Amino acid sequence: MTHGGHASVRIQNTGQGDPENGHGRLYQEVRVIPFRAYEFSVWIKTRDLTDTGTVKFYFEGADGGQPLVYDNREQGLGAPIAATQDWTRYSV
């Protein structure tokens, strides 16, 4: 069930709001060149998502968080995520 290409990830039933076990997170190391602009995007498809405000992009520095490079926890993804939607591209 990929949007395109050869891989995708599925996060399902992450604990129904349990703070200890209720997080589905993806990590990817990306090497970048300083003082360049980058755009990162993700395709998201949802079905019966109960808390649409919890899908976030979060970028940390090379040393594990300092400095915090980008955090859209307050801004969201720029467009709303619906509880049920077909593949939709989000970019930061």
Secondary structure by P-SEA (a helix, b strand, c coil): ccccccccccccccccccccccbbbbbbbbbbbccbbbbbbbbbbbcccccccccbbbbbccccccccccccccccccccccccccbbbbcc
